[in-house]
Each structure stands twice: as structure tokens, then as C-alpha cells.
Amino acid sequence: MTKGYSLVLAVLLAAATPAFAQQPPQASPGQQAAQGVPWSSLSGEQQKLLGKFSGNWNTLPPERQQALARGSDRWLGMSPDQRGQAQQRFQRWRSLPPDQRSALRDRWQRFQSLPPDQQSAVRQNFRRFRQLPLEKRQMLRERWQSASPAERQQMIQHAREQQQMRRLQSPMRALPHAPPQQRPRR
């Protein structure tokens, strides 16, 4: 059950990852202005895919050009099954009420602001959560949703402690075991 706490946190932070992968990054005030992507630098396949933008490409903000270029490149690298899954996720995203989309955007921005090692831990916990049986995942979601803010903070703190314990134990688990000594036969 204790592992579930970190998994619940992971799912809350990482559930939005696929849906927001196509969102342009928000530039902070201290960052340089983004560079636009020249239409001519896109491959023929990308230009075909983004054809509806060809007439007004130069009027798009540089961040949007970059997001479209990255997204089209990812799309072209996907298998037909992956494309179908991406379309389903997009349709689910579009069907969400605006307040839920806003909450997911906020969570995604919080996730992006985490240091890389914490992002990696969230992704790893999310993978573990996805491997749990459906009933267990539903139970953990319900428990999280019914928890008060104070209980959620306790769950988060407990998950952090469990993760710290795993970090401390993992070097010990990674040590190679010496092969058993064989006694000479007489």
C-alpha cells in the first residue's frame, strides 16, 4: 500500500504528459526570444502535413512554429497504431471542460519546472502505476480524490520517504554477490 502513495502522486503529475506534449513551451521573462522555423527548412513530408499553415507560416509566433515543427516530426516517426492512440488522446483532451484543461496545464507546468531527476522519478512511478492491476489503480485514484488536502500532503510526504528509502537501499541491491565457494572434492 505504501508504494501506492508515490504512484498516485506520479499519476497526478504525469497523466497529462502525452496530452501536453504538443503544447508550445511557455517562455519565462528572462529567456531569449525564440527563433522562428523557416518553412523551407521543413521536410517535404512536414510541409505536406502542415499544409494548412503554409500561407500564414511567417505570421505564426516562433514558439508555435517550433511546436508545429517538433510535433510534425514526431507524428511522422509514429507507427499507425501510435498515431491512432495520439488521435484518441487529443479527442479526449478536446472533450474536457475548460477548467479541467486549465488544471492539467498547471500540473504539466509544475512537472516541467521539476529538476530532471525528479521528472525521471515521476515518470518511473507513473510506469509502475500503469503496471498495477486496474482495480488497484482505481482504488488508489479514489483514495486520492477523497483525501483532504492535509491527507494528501501526508501521502506525498510518505511517498517521498519511501522513495528516499528505496534510494538508500538500491546501492545495496546492486552489489554483485560473490559466487559460493566450492570445496575441493576428496
N, C-alpha and C positions, 0 to 999 in steps of 0.2 A: 504494500500500500504506500509506503514512503516514497518509492520511486515514482509513483503517480503524481506527486506534487510537482516535481520538476517537469514531468511530461505535460501536465496541464498548463503550466506557465509557457512551455515551449509551443504548445499548440496555439495558445492565445497570441503569442508574438509572431509565430511563423506561418500561421494559417493563411495570412494574407500575402505571403511571399509570391506565389505564382500570379495572383491577380494583379499585383502591383509591379510586376517585373517590366511591364510596358509603360509605366508612368515615367515621365521625364524627371530627373533628379531636381530637387529644389536647390538653387544656388544660395549660399549664405552671403551676407553682405560683403565679407572680406575676400570672396573668390573673384578671380578674373572673369571678365565676360566670356561666355562660351563662344567657341568658334563654330561658324556655320559649316555645313557639309555641302560642297558643290554638287549639283545634280549630276554633272559629268563624272564625278568620282564614284557614283553608284554603278554597280554591275548592271548589265542588261536585264538580268532577272529581277533585280531590285527595282529598276526603273519600271519594268512591266507591272510588278506587284504594287508599286506606289504611283501608278499612272494617274490616278485622280488628283494627285498633288503636283503634277508636272507643270501646270500652268501658273501655279502660285507658290512654288517651292521657295523662291527667293524672298517671299514675303513672310514665310514662317519664321518664328523665333529660332535662333540657333539651337536651343535646348530641344525644341520639338524636332528639328531636322535630325539631330543626333539620335533622339529616341526612335524616330521612324527608321533611320538607317540601321541602328542596332536591332530593332525589332524585326525588320525585314530580313536581315542576315540570319537571325535566329530561326525565323519562320522557314526560310529556305533550307536550313540544316535539319529540319524536323522530318520524321517519318510521317506517313499518312495518319497513323494511329495517334501520334503525338499532336498533330495538327487538329485532329478531331477533339482530343482532350482539351487543347487550348481553346478551341471554339466553345466548348461546353462551359469551361471556367469563365470565359468572357460573358457568355449569356447569363450565367448565374450572377456575375458581378453587375451586369446591367439591370437585372431584375431586383437588386437590393434597393431598399429605400435610401434616400439621400443621407439620412442620419447614420445608417449603418455603414455606408461607403465612407463617410467622413471619419467614423470611429476606426475603421480599418486603415484608412490613410494615416491617421495619427499613430496607430500601432506600428505601421510599416516605417514611419519616420523615426519612431523611437528605436525600432530594431536597427535601422541603418545608422543611428547615432552610437550604437554599441561598438566597443572595440572588436577587432576581428576575432579574437579568441572567444569572446562572449557570443558573437554571432555564430561561430562554429559550434559552441556548446548548445545553443538554441536549436540549430539545425539537427545536431545529433540527437537531442532529446525529442525533437519532432519526429525523426525517423523511428526512434524507439516507440513513441506513442502510436505511430501508424502501424507498427507491428503487433500491437496488443489486439486481442480479440475485440470485436465490435461491441460486445456487451460491456466489457471493461472500459472501453473508451467512452461509451455513453454514460456509464456510471460516474466516471471522473468529470466529464463535462457538466453533468447535473450537479455534482457536488460543488464544483467551482461556481456555477451560476447561482446556486442557492446560498453560497457563503457570504457573510457580511464582509465589508472592507477589512475589518480587523482580522477576521479569519483568513481572508485571502493573503494578508500580509504575513500571517503565521505560516501559511502554506509555502509562500515564497521563501521566507527565511529558512524553513525546514528543508526546502529543496536546495537552497544554497549550501546549507550544512551537509546535506547528503552528497552533493557534488564535490564539496571540499574533501569529504572522507574518501570518496572514490579516487580523487586525485592523489591523495596521500597513499592509498592502498595500491594504486595501479603500478608504481615502480616495483613494488614487491612482487606483484603478479607477473611482471615482465621478466624477472630474473630467471636465467636459464637454470634448470635443475640438473645437478650432476648425475650422470648415469650411475646406477648402483654398481658398487664394487663387486667384481666376480672373484670368488675364492678359487684358488688353484685346486684342481682335482687331484686326488691322491690315488 
